[in-house]
Amino acid sequence: MKLNAKQLDAARSALLGEHSDQVIRYLAGQSVAIDSILPTQQAQEIAQNCGWTLPKSEARTSLGFLVSDSCREYLFWQERHKALPFENGLPHLSDTLFEGKYVAEIGSGMGANLMSLSHRTGRVCGVEPVETYIQLGEIFCAREGISTLETRVGGAESLPFQDDELDLVLCVSAHQYFDIMPAFHEIARVLKRGGELVIIGGILSDYARHSVDYALNSEGPKAVAITLMNSLSYTAVGRRIIGNRNGFSTSRPVYPTSNAMIRWMHDAGLTQKTPFEKIGEETCFHAVLSG
């Protein structure tokens, strides 16, 4: 999905204009419940005029889901003082890990992590399959006075880089949406010998532990059951039992076991650099491409 010229102009006006702070907070609250956010009439009207929400019901349109997701990511980035979500979480994920390196983030979304990394690394590039997120990211960069960041449309299973091109690949809360096993081989292809991979995201034990809460409060019991079935089938035989809905990769996430993740990385030539560790509710895998 890509914004046309009219939609892009409307997005710029809404997210950079006089009431943009209200619009961003309102749409972020549409993506995830935030008790402190009370919608204003101006924000509601702007969202409807842009085609992001429906009149009366305020239900989000397909485009509205993408915009609200980006606003949530941007708001959370601001609230953590524009730091990386894992900053100071583990010693080996300090600034020195990125200094002077060519870093690519897979599943970069609207680019919050790219904005954080832009002043810390030699070169950073985002890879994102949904072009709308990239377009919205350019608007958020404009809000922050940050030069447009390098991004490429693409997926983890076919990365838009040459062989042995990258020093480090980063993936934060995105691996559950792609075909993980071929993605690891692609990552190994584009990394230089000795290059590193950092993946932070959920695994099966974490998802299963919170599945009742997810079923009751957010995803619903059917979606949770599908995710658990797909996670078990992908771990066992390398494929989802139930495929993506309406072409959206984010509709059918999978959360493999930690042992499966480590095994698939090893099969691709990626060796654990540090034991996997927890960062809040997520797990960090840090691997290096064998020489």
C-alpha positions as CSV (number, residue, x, y, z in Angstrom):
1,M,0.0,0.0,0.0
2,K,1.3,3.4,-0.9
3,L,-0.1,6.9,-0.3
4,N,-1.1,8.8,-3.4
5,A,-0.3,12.5,-3.7
6,K,-3.6,13.6,-2.2
7,Q,-3.3,11.3,0.8
8,L,0.3,12.3,1.3
9,D,-0.5,16.0,1.4
10,A,-3.4,15.3,3.8
11,A,-1.0,13.3,6.1
12,R,1.6,16.1,6.0
13,S,-1.0,18.7,7.0
14,A,-2.5,16.6,9.8
15,L,0.9,15.4,11.3
16,L,2.7,18.7,10.9
17,G,-0.1,21.3,11.3
18,E,-1.5,23.3,14.1
19,H,-3.3,20.4,15.8
20,S,-0.7,17.8,15.0
21,D,0.1,16.9,18.6
22,Q,-3.6,16.3,19.3
23,V,-3.9,14.2,16.2
24,I,-0.9,12.1,16.9
25,R,-2.0,11.4,20.5
26,Y,-5.6,10.6,19.4
27,L,-4.5,8.1,16.7
28,A,-1.9,6.6,19.0
29,G,-4.7,6.0,21.5
30,Q,-6.7,4.3,18.7
31,S,-3.8,1.8,18.3
32,V,-3.3,1.0,21.9
33,A,-5.4,2.0,25.0
34,I,-3.8,5.0,26.7
35,D,-5.9,6.2,29.6
36,S,-4.3,9.6,29.7
37,I,-5.4,10.5,26.1
38,L,-8.7,12.3,25.8
39,P,-9.6,12.9,22.1
40,T,-10.4,16.4,21.0
41,Q,-13.0,17.4,18.5
42,Q,-10.3,18.9,16.2
43,A,-8.3,15.6,16.2
44,Q,-11.4,13.5,15.5
45,E,-12.5,15.7,12.6
46,I,-9.0,15.8,11.1
47,A,-8.7,12.0,11.3
48,Q,-12.1,11.6,9.6
49,N,-11.3,14.1,6.9
50,C,-8.1,12.3,6.1
51,G,-10.0,9.0,5.7
52,W,-8.3,7.4,8.8
53,T,-11.5,6.9,10.9
54,L,-15.1,6.5,10.1
55,P,-17.7,9.1,11.1
56,K,-19.7,8.4,14.3
57,S,-18.1,5.0,15.1
58,E,-14.5,6.3,14.9
59,A,-13.5,2.9,13.7
60,R,-10.2,2.9,11.8
61,T,-10.0,2.4,8.1
62,S,-7.3,0.2,6.6
63,L,-5.2,3.3,6.1
64,G,-6.1,4.5,9.6
65,F,-4.6,1.3,11.1
66,L,-1.2,2.1,9.5
67,V,-1.3,5.8,10.5
68,S,-2.4,5.0,14.1
69,D,0.3,2.3,14.4
70,S,2.9,4.9,13.2
71,C,1.6,7.5,15.6
72,R,1.8,5.0,18.5
73,E,5.4,4.2,17.6
74,Y,6.3,7.8,17.4
75,L,4.6,8.7,20.7
76,F,6.4,5.9,22.5
77,W,9.7,7.0,21.0
78,Q,9.1,10.5,22.4
79,E,8.1,9.2,25.8
80,R,11.4,7.2,26.1
81,H,13.3,10.4,25.3
82,K,14.0,9.3,21.7
83,A,16.1,6.3,22.9
84,L,16.2,2.9,21.4
85,P,13.7,0.6,23.1
86,F,16.5,-1.6,24.4
87,E,18.9,1.1,25.4
88,N,20.7,0.3,28.6
89,G,18.9,-3.0,28.7
90,L,22.0,-5.1,28.2
91,P,25.7,-4.0,28.3
92,H,26.5,-5.5,24.9
93,L,23.8,-3.4,23.2
94,S,25.5,-0.1,24.1
95,D,26.3,2.7,21.6
96,T,29.7,1.1,20.8
97,L,28.0,-1.8,19.1
98,F,26.8,0.5,16.3
99,E,29.6,3.0,16.0
100,G,31.1,3.3,12.5
101,K,29.1,0.4,11.2
102,Y,26.7,-0.1,8.3
103,V,23.5,-1.1,10.1
104,A,20.3,-2.3,8.6
105,E,17.0,-2.6,10.5
106,I,14.6,-5.2,9.2
107,G,10.9,-4.2,9.7
108,S,11.8,-0.6,10.5
109,G,8.2,0.6,10.3
110,M,7.9,4.4,10.5
111,G,11.6,4.6,11.5
112,A,11.7,5.4,15.2
113,N,14.8,3.2,15.7
114,L,16.4,4.6,12.6
115,M,16.0,8.1,14.0
116,S,17.7,7.0,17.2
117,L,20.5,5.4,15.3
118,S,21.1,8.2,12.8
119,H,23.6,10.0,15.0
120,R,25.3,6.9,16.3
121,T,26.4,4.8,13.4
122,G,28.4,5.2,10.2
123,R,25.3,4.4,8.0
124,V,21.8,3.1,8.8
125,C,19.2,1.8,6.4
126,G,15.7,0.6,7.1
127,V,14.0,-2.2,5.3
128,E,10.2,-2.2,5.4
129,P,7.7,-4.0,3.2
130,V,4.8,-1.5,3.8
131,E,5.6,1.6,1.8
132,T,3.1,3.7,3.7
133,Y,5.2,3.4,6.8
134,I,8.2,4.7,5.0
135,Q,6.2,7.7,3.7
136,L,4.8,8.4,7.1
137,G,8.3,8.1,8.6
138,E,9.5,10.9,6.3
139,I,6.8,13.2,7.8
140,F,7.9,12.3,11.4
141,C,11.5,13.0,10.4
142,A,10.4,16.4,9.2
143,R,8.7,17.0,12.6
144,E,12.0,16.3,14.3
145,G,14.2,18.2,11.9
146,I,16.0,15.0,10.9
147,S,17.2,14.6,7.3
148,T,15.2,11.9,5.4
149,L,16.7,8.5,6.4
150,E,17.7,5.8,4.0
151,T,15.0,3.2,3.6
152,R,14.3,0.5,1.1
153,V,11.1,-1.3,0.3
154,G,11.6,-5.0,0.9
155,G,11.2,-8.0,3.2
156,A,13.4,-10.2,5.3
157,E,13.1,-13.1,2.9
158,S,14.7,-11.1,0.0
159,L,16.9,-8.3,1.4
160,P,17.8,-5.4,-1.0
161,F,21.5,-5.6,-0.3
162,Q,24.6,-7.0,-2.0
163,D,26.4,-10.1,-0.6
164,D,28.8,-9.3,2.4
165,E,27.6,-5.6,2.5
166,L,26.4,-5.0,6.1
167,D,28.2,-4.9,9.4
168,L,25.1,-5.4,11.6
169,V,21.5,-6.4,11.1
170,L,18.9,-5.3,13.7
171,C,15.4,-6.6,14.1
172,V,13.1,-5.4,16.9
173,S,9.7,-6.9,17.5
174,A,9.4,-7.9,13.8
175,H,10.7,-11.4,13.3
176,Q,7.3,-12.9,14.2
177,Y,5.8,-11.6,11.0
178,F,8.2,-13.0,8.4
179,D,9.3,-16.4,7.2
180,I,12.1,-16.8,9.7
181,M,14.2,-19.7,8.4
182,P,14.8,-18.2,4.8
183,A,15.2,-14.8,6.4
184,F,18.2,-16.0,8.5
185,H,19.9,-17.3,5.3
186,E,19.3,-13.9,3.7
187,I,20.7,-12.1,6.7
188,A,23.8,-14.4,6.6
189,R,24.2,-13.5,2.9
190,V,24.2,-9.8,3.3
191,L,26.4,-9.7,6.4
192,K,30.2,-9.4,6.2
193,R,32.2,-12.2,7.8
194,G,32.2,-11.5,11.5
195,G,29.0,-9.3,11.0
196,E,26.5,-9.4,13.8
197,L,22.7,-10.0,14.1
198,V,20.6,-8.6,17.0
199,I,17.0,-9.8,17.2
200,I,14.7,-8.7,20.0
201,G,11.2,-10.1,20.1
202,G,8.7,-12.5,21.6
203,I,9.1,-16.3,21.8
204,L,6.6,-19.0,22.4
205,S,6.9,-19.3,26.1
206,D,6.3,-15.5,26.5
207,Y,3.3,-15.5,24.3
208,A,1.8,-18.6,25.9
209,R,2.2,-17.1,29.3
210,H,0.2,-14.0,28.4
211,S,-2.3,-15.7,26.0
212,V,-5.3,-15.5,28.3
213,D,-4.8,-11.8,28.8
214,Y,-4.4,-11.3,25.0
215,A,-7.6,-13.3,24.4
216,L,-9.6,-11.3,26.9
217,N,-8.3,-7.8,26.3
218,S,-6.9,-7.3,22.8
219,E,-6.6,-10.0,20.2
220,G,-9.6,-12.2,21.0
221,P,-9.6,-16.0,21.6
222,K,-9.8,-16.9,17.9
223,A,-6.7,-14.8,17.0
224,V,-4.8,-16.2,20.0
225,A,-5.6,-19.8,19.1
226,I,-4.5,-19.2,15.5
227,T,-1.2,-17.6,16.7
228,L,-0.5,-20.5,19.1
229,M,-1.3,-23.1,16.4
230,N,0.9,-21.3,13.8
231,S,3.7,-20.9,16.3
232,L,3.7,-24.6,17.1
233,S,3.5,-25.6,13.5
234,Y,6.2,-23.2,12.3
235,T,8.5,-24.5,15.1
236,A,7.8,-28.1,14.2
237,V,7.6,-28.1,10.3
238,G,8.6,-24.6,9.2
239,R,5.3,-23.3,8.0
240,R,2.1,-21.7,9.3
241,I,-1.0,-23.9,9.3
242,I,-3.2,-20.8,8.7
243,G,-1.8,-18.3,6.2
244,N,-1.8,-14.5,6.2
245,R,-5.2,-12.7,6.1
246,N,-5.8,-10.2,3.2
247,G,-2.2,-10.2,2.3
248,F,-1.0,-8.6,5.5
249,S,2.0,-10.4,7.0
250,T,1.3,-8.9,10.4
251,S,-2.1,-10.8,10.5
252,R,-0.5,-14.1,11.3
253,P,2.5,-13.8,13.7
254,V,4.5,-16.7,14.9
255,Y,6.5,-17.0,18.1
256,P,9.0,-19.9,17.9
257,T,10.8,-21.4,20.8
258,S,14.2,-20.1,21.8
259,N,15.8,-23.4,20.9
260,A,14.3,-23.3,17.4
261,M,15.6,-19.7,16.9
262,I,19.1,-20.7,17.9
263,R,19.0,-23.8,15.7
264,W,17.8,-21.9,12.6
265,M,20.5,-19.3,13.1
266,H,23.1,-22.0,13.4
267,D,21.9,-23.6,10.2
268,A,22.4,-20.3,8.4
269,G,26.0,-19.9,9.7
270,L,25.1,-17.6,12.6
271,T,26.6,-18.4,15.9
272,Q,25.5,-17.1,19.3
273,K,27.8,-14.3,20.4
274,T,26.1,-14.0,23.8
275,P,23.5,-16.3,25.5
276,F,20.0,-15.2,24.8
277,E,18.7,-12.8,27.4
278,K,15.5,-11.2,28.5
279,I,14.7,-7.5,28.0
280,G,11.4,-6.9,29.7
281,E,8.9,-9.3,28.1
282,E,11.0,-9.9,25.1
283,T,14.1,-12.0,24.3
284,C,17.4,-10.9,22.8
285,F,19.4,-13.1,20.4
286,H,22.8,-11.8,19.5
287,A,24.7,-13.8,16.9
288,V,27.8,-13.4,14.7
289,L,28.4,-14.7,11.2
290,S,31.1,-17.3,11.3
291,G,34.2,-16.7,9.2
